[in-house]
Each structure stands twice: as structure tokens, then as C-alpha cells.
């Protein structure tokens, strides 16, 4: 039985889903995390969940443990059963405008682009190298977060910095979460039975971005050169005055790399609230009356509203739907309600009874019938998108 594998590698983690090629059914899925620290491996298979705590010093260790567990649980007899592997790669720059079959030249280019995504691309490179070494005959395909955003116009992606920075150092907006935003387009097309849609896609998770989509194409997005820009996120600051970096360097003696690390890992709702980077913790504290939690949620929602209103204008007020997706977008009724009630430029109205329910469906309409714009919760499925591109590009 032929199988297909989807890998999503982070800097210290590796998510995976193994599919049966026939009917694209998920056989096993899981996560190797806390790489380089101690190591934890979780796998769901046959309605059971397995957890192993084992030292994982590299992505290579995680892959070896994954293969070992697949074999020991009789999910895989040999690597020959895997016909193709799809890899999520965050940064494809201007070079990769679509998903690509991986060879040594492609891998080298992805590695070069690590300078634009130092927190993300190196993990993907490490995993790809390991699989190419272990399984040289299996087709590997790279699916880029940035590819969907290559339709953004130059006036929207360029920064007002010395032109040389763009021409020589590739400084521009690239965006991220493109695979998820593209999936939102396909779902809204299906829901509304339209070939072409204009939507505002709100991917709100620990990392978060909003994309303006016109005639199925990305025309603007909130993330920038890196995923640090745009919205306030779990631990990322989002947009700030860039002179803050120089000011804090002078005041504290920290260098630019240390400060950037703080902006990536110790800022956002964690830094603002001093409570947690997890919105569930913030919402629990807010219910207890914690003023820092309430304030942080309000600021977060205001920033989301700012982008929705901006993109409403860019779409000339011709919007087929506003969609919420990812961990927070799909699960936090409080955040969704707070955002929608603060959009005053157009009549958007949420059905609180439906919004407050737990949603297991693929999608749910949460707006009232008299809302000028339909509002949906849509469960994202980046792995399915990667799987589709793997099949298409590798001709499987």
C-alpha cells in the first residue's frame, strides 16, 4: 500500500502526517518537539495516542524515531512504501513562485534563503537533507508559505528604504501562512459556489496574519520580510517603530540580535500581559477580572480590526466574506466577538449564540442574516494543501 508523508518542520519541532494514497486517508500523525532540549514524541494512530520522552539532539534524531515508531507499530514495513514527501518551507523569496520538486539545486537555494527566515528555513533544510539521505529514490516536494503572496503588487511589498536594500539584499514584504490563506479561498469558493472570491482571511494562531484576497489572489498581507511584522502575536511584537531597537540597544547594552530575539520570543501578548503567550490563559485571567489580561486582549483585537478596515478599503468594499481560522480564529469566541463588534466602517454582525458554540464542522457561518458581510469560521488544513501539491508536482 503506497503512502504519502507531509512534514512541517520548525526550528525545534517536526509535525508529520502519514496518508494512505488511496482516498488520501490519514493513517498516523504526530509531533516531535523540544528538539535540542530534551525531546518529546507524540503520535496518534488507530484512535490511540502514544507519547515517548527521548533525547532528540537534532531533526535527524526525530526522523529516525518517527521511522522506528512507524515500523514498530506496523504502520510501515519499509521506506519503499512512501511514494512522496511534502515539506512546508516558510521562505521561498522571489525565486519560488510555486511548489517545487526538490533536487540539490533547489535545496541549495532554500538554504540560501535561510537568511530571510533564520528561525524557520534551517529546520526545513535539515529535515529535507535527512530524508534525501535516507530515501534518495523518494520524491520530495517543497511547498512555500510565501508562494501564494507573490501576486502582491510592488507598491504593496516594497519598503521605503534605500533601493539598494531591495536590489542587493532582497529586503521587501514576503508574507507567510500562504498555504492556509489559499485554503481559505478554496473553501469560500466551495461555500458560496463562486469561481472568484474577494475575502479577508484572518489566520489567528500563536503566529498570526491577515491577507486581503481579490479574485482569489493575495493583494496584501500583514506579515513582512519575516513573520515578526504585522499583528501582535503570542510572543512576537508585530509592527513597532524600528527606532525602538536602537534606543533599547543604547539603554540596555544589548545588541541588535538579542533585541530581535526578544521581539520574536518574549514580546507580543506574553510581553504585554506578563501572563502567558497562550490566549486560553489570557481569557481565563480576563474572566477573573485581571486588568492586564483584559487590556492585552483589547489591544490585540484592535490591531486585527485595523488591518481588516485597511484591507476593506483595498478591496473597494467588495468583500464576499471575512474568515477566521487557525488556533485562536477557530476556537476563541471571545476574540472573534471583540473583533467584529469593533468594525464600524461597515455593518458586520455576529450571531452570538452560534459564535459561542464549540465548532467541529469544517466551516460555520457565524454572522447574522442582516450582516452586510458573511463571517465564517473555517478549519484550516495546510497539510491537505501540501499533500495536493505533492501529488501534483511529483506527478504521483
LUMVEX-35469 format. One record per residue (C-alpha): x, y, z; residue in three letters. Coordinates in steps of 0.05 Angstrom, whole numbers, padded with zeros to 5 digits, always signed. Example, Ala and Ser with C-alpha at 12.3 -4.5 7.8 and 13.67 -1.06 7.14 Angstrom:
BEGIN
+00246-00090+00156ala
+00273-00021+00143ser
% end
This chain:
BEGIN
+00000+00000+00000unk
+00030+00066-00023unk
+00035+00123+00028unk
+00049+00197+00026unk
+00082+00237+00082unk
+00074+00311+00099unk
+00126+00344+00142unk
+00123+00412+00176unk
+00189+00427+00209unk
+00201+00484+00257unk
+00265+00508+00290unk
+00256+00458+00347unk
+00198+00414+00326unk
+00172+00370+00269unk
+00099+00356+00255unk
+00080+00299+00210unk
+00020+00266+00177unk
+00023+00200+00140unk
-00031+00189+00089unk
-00056+00128+00052unk
-00050+00148-00021unk
-00117+00116-00036unk
-00172+00166-00016unk
-00118+00208+00020unk
-00137+00180+00087unk
-00095+00198+00148unk
-00061+00136+00177unk
-00018+00168+00231unk
+00000+00238+00254unk
+00041+00270+00308unk
+00095+00316+00333unk
+00167+00312+00353unk
+00182+00372+00397unk
+00232+00402+00446unk
+00288+00384+00399unk
+00357+00404+00424unk
+00328+00410+00495unk
+00305+00341+00517unk
+00255+00312+00468unk
+00182+00291+00465unk
+00149+00249+00411unk
+00074+00242+00405unk
+00037+00200+00353unk
-00037+00187+00341unk
-00052+00121+00307unk
-00114+00077+00305unk
-00151+00123+00353unk
-00095+00117+00404unk
-00043+00167+00427unk
+00029+00148+00442unk
+00079+00193+00478unk
+00153+00179+00483unk
+00203+00223+00520unk
+00271+00212+00489unk
+00332+00256+00478unk
+00327+00288+00409unk
+00390+00326+00392unk
+00371+00341+00320unk
+00318+00337+00267unk
+00355+00275+00243unk
+00341+00242+00311unk
+00268+00260+00305unk
+00263+00228+00235unk
+00297+00164+00259unk
+00250+00159+00318unk
+00190+00172+00272unk
+00210+00116+00224unk
+00225+00070+00282unk
+00156+00082+00312unk
+00121+00073+00245unk
+00155+00006+00236unk
+00146-00019+00308unk
+00071-00003+00304unk
+00066-00040+00237unk
+00045+00024+00202unk
+00104+00019+00155unk
+00142-00043+00134unk
+00195-00006+00095unk
+00211+00064+00070unk
+00196+00039+00000unk
+00122+00045+00016unk
+00129+00121+00020unk
+00120+00147-00051unk
+00129+00221-00037unk
+00143+00271+00018unk
+00116+00342+00020unk
+00154+00394+00061unk
+00128+00460+00087unk
+00181+00514+00075unk
+00167+00583+00103unk
+00211+00626+00057unk
+00215+00618-00018unk
+00234+00691-00032unk
+00220+00717-00102unk
+00252+00655-00130unk
+00198+00602-00116unk
+00131+00624-00142unk
+00101+00555-00135unk
+00113+00488-00102unk
+00175+00453-00129unk
+00206+00384-00136unk
+00268+00383-00092unk
+00337+00369-00122unk
+00405+00392-00097unk
+00400+00459-00133unk
+00331+00473-00102unk
+00357+00452-00033unk
+00417+00499-00040unk
+00370+00557-00057unk
+00325+00542+00003unk
+00387+00541+00046unk
+00409+00609+00018unk
+00340+00637+00034unk
+00351+00619+00107unk
+00380+00689+00115unk
+00309+00715+00105unk
+00277+00664+00152unk
+00331+00644+00202unk
+00280+00617+00252unk
+00244+00573+00202unk
+00282+00552+00138unk
+00341+00518+00173unk
+00294+00467+00205unk
+00263+00450+00138unk
+00332+00445+00105unk
+00355+00397+00160unk
+00295+00352+00151unk
+00299+00352+00075unk
+00373+00333+00078unk
+00358+00276+00125unk
+00303+00248+00082unk
+00344+00255+00018unk
+00399+00216+00052unk
+00353+00162+00080unk
+00307+00157+00020unk
+00343+00180-00044unk
+00292+00149-00091unk
+00230+00181-00059unk
+00205+00246-00090unk
+00207+00306-00043unk
+00168+00370-00057unk
+00176+00438-00023unk
+00112+00478-00011unk
+00127+00550+00006unk
+00088+00596+00053unk
+00109+00656+00011unk
+00089+00630-00058unk
+00016+00649-00051unk
+00037+00721-00037unk
+00079+00730-00099unk
+00018+00762-00132unk
+00024+00823-00086unk
+00040+00886-00125unk
+00107+00921-00117unk
+00074+00982-00086unk
+00048+00937-00031unk
+00110+00896-00019unk
+00164+00949-00024unk
+00192+00986+00037unk
+00213+01059+00036unk
+00286+01043+00050unk
+00347+01053+00005unk
+00332+01018-00061unk
+00397+00981-00056unk
+00370+00942+00004unk
+00317+00911-00041unk
+00362+00902-00102unk
+00422+00873-00066unk
+00394+00845-00001unk
+00322+00826-00022unk
+00290+00869+00032unk
+00215+00870+00019unk
+00149+00842+00045unk
+00141+00767+00032unk
+00085+00748+00079unk
+00072+00678+00108unk
+00016+00629+00121unk
+00003+00629+00046unk
-00017+00556+00046unk
-00071+00569+00098unk
-00097+00632+00063unk
-00100+00595-00003unk
-00141+00541+00030unk
-00189+00594+00055unk
-00200+00616-00017unk
-00217+00546-00039unk
-00265+00536+00019unk
-00302+00602+00007unk
-00307+00585-00067unk
-00340+00520-00047unk
-00385+00551+00006unk
-00410+00607-00038unk
-00407+00567-00103unk
-00366+00622-00136unk
-00306+00615-00182unk
-00276+00681-00160unk
-00279+00710-00089unk
-00256+00771-00050unk
-00242+00755+00023unk
-00206+00780+00084unk
-00172+00719+00113unk
-00154+00722+00187unk
-00104+00667+00206unk
-00101+00678+00281unk
-00056+00630+00318unk
+00006+00637+00360unk
+00033+00666+00296unk
-00019+00709+00261unk
-00030+00743+00194unk
-00086+00775+00155unk
-00090+00774+00079unk
-00131+00814+00030unk
-00152+00769-00027unk
-00181+00796-00092unk
-00205+00749-00147unk
-00172+00691-00110unk
-00104+00725-00107unk
-00066+00756-00049unk
-00060+00831-00058unk
-00034+00849+00011unk
-00016+00814+00076unk
+00004+00835+00146unk
+00070+00797+00155unk
+00132+00828+00123unk
+00204+00809+00108unk
+00196+00760+00165unk
+00137+00734+00207unk
+00155+00785+00261unk
+00116+00841+00226unk
+00042+00857+00226unk
-00005+00835+00282unk
+00012+00826+00356unk
+00023+00751+00365unk
+00036+00701+00420unk
+00108+00722+00431unk
+00121+00769+00371unk
+00113+00844+00376unk
+00083+00856+00307unk
+00093+00925+00278unk
+00134+00974+00320unk
+00174+01037+00309unk
+00241+01010+00283unk
+00280+01063+00322unk
+00259+01025+00386unk
+00314+00975+00370unk
+00369+01028+00370unk
+00341+01061+00431unk
+00337+00997+00472unk
+00407+00977+00449unk
+00434+01043+00476unk
+00395+01039+00541unk
+00409+00966+00557unk
+00474+00949+00521unk
+00441+00892+00485unk
+00459+00882+00412unk
+00410+00881+00353unk
+00407+00805+00352unk
+00389+00800+00425unk
+00335+00853+00418unk
+00307+00819+00355unk
+00304+00754+00394unk
+00264+00789+00449unk
+00217+00818+00397unk
+00207+00747+00368unk
+00204+00706+00432unk
+00188+00750+00492unk
+00141+00803+00465unk
+00071+00801+00437unk
+00015+00783+00485unk
+00067+00749+00531unk
+00107+00813+00538unk
+00047+00859+00543unk
+00007+00818+00593unk
+00065+00787+00633unk
+00018+00727+00639unk
+00026+00679+00580unk
+00032+00673+00505unk
-00028+00626+00505unk
-00094+00662+00494unk
-00131+00610+00534unk
-00092+00632+00596unk
-00106+00704+00580unk
-00181+00692+00572unk
-00184+00653+00637unk
-00149+00711+00673unk
-00194+00762+00639unk
-00255+00725+00667unk
-00225+00734+00736unk
-00220+00808+00724unk
-00145+00811+00711unk
-00136+00881+00682unk
-00071+00864+00645unk
-00105+00805+00611unk
-00166+00847+00591unk
-00123+00903+00565unk
-00078+00856+00525unk
-00138+00823+00491unk
-00168+00891+00475unk
-00102+00916+00444unk
-00094+00851+00404unk
-00165+00856+00376unk
-00156+00929+00358unk
-00095+00913+00316unk
-00135+00859+00279unk
-00191+00908+00266unk
-00141+00960+00239unk
-00118+00910+00186unk
-00189+00888+00168unk
-00210+00960+00157unk
-00147+00975+00117unk
-00160+00914+00072unk
-00234+00930+00066unk
-00211+00995+00032unk
-00161+00959-00013unk
-00216+00912-00035unk
-00260+00972-00051unk
-00312+00947-00001unk
-00327+00888-00048unk
-00319+00831+00002unk
-00352+00763-00004unk
-00331+00740+00066unk
-00289+00752+00128unk
-00260+00686+00152unk
-00228+00665+00217unk
-00180+00606+00220unk
-00122+00575+00260unk
-00119+00562+00335unk
-00148+00627+00361unk
-00191+00643+00300unk
-00225+00575+00302unk
-00232+00568+00378unk
-00238+00635+00412unk
-00309+00662+00410unk
-00287+00720+00455unk
-00234+00744+00406unk
-00280+00737+00346unk
-00336+00775+00380unk
-00289+00830+00404unk
-00261+00839+00334unk
-00328+00841+00297unk
-00362+00889+00345unk
-00306+00939+00335unk
-00311+00943+00259unk
-00350+01007+00248unk
-00337+01021+00174unk
-00387+00970+00150unk
-00444+00934+00183unk
-00418+00867+00207unk
-00459+00830+00258unk
-00444+00765+00294unk
-00495+00713+00316unk
-00471+00706+00388unk
-00509+00642+00401unk
-00475+00607+00342unk
-00408+00641+00355unk
-00406+00617+00427unk
-00415+00543+00409unk
-00358+00494+00401unk
-00348+00482+00327unk
-00327+00414+00300unk
-00352+00426+00229unk
-00307+00441+00170unk
-00337+00510+00168unk
-00391+00550+00205unk
-00426+00615+00187unk
-00427+00659+00250unk
-00457+00723+00222unk
-00529+00743+00225unk
-00572+00745+00161unk
-00571+00821+00162unk
-00496+00827+00167unk
-00470+00862+00104unk
-00412+00814+00100unk
-00417+00739+00115unk
-00369+00717+00170unk
-00343+00645+00175unk
-00301+00601+00218unk
-00263+00554+00173unk
-00217+00500+00198unk
-00150+00507+00163unk
-00118+00446+00131unk
-00047+00464+00110unk
-00027+00390+00108unk
-00081+00375+00057unk
-00056+00433+00013unk
+00015+00408+00018unk
-00009+00338+00002unk
-00046+00362-00060unk
+00016+00399-00085unk
+00059+00338-00071unk
+00014+00295-00115unk
+00011+00348-00170unk
+00084+00369-00172unk
+00113+00299-00163unk
+00062+00270-00212unk
+00041+00215-00164unk
% end
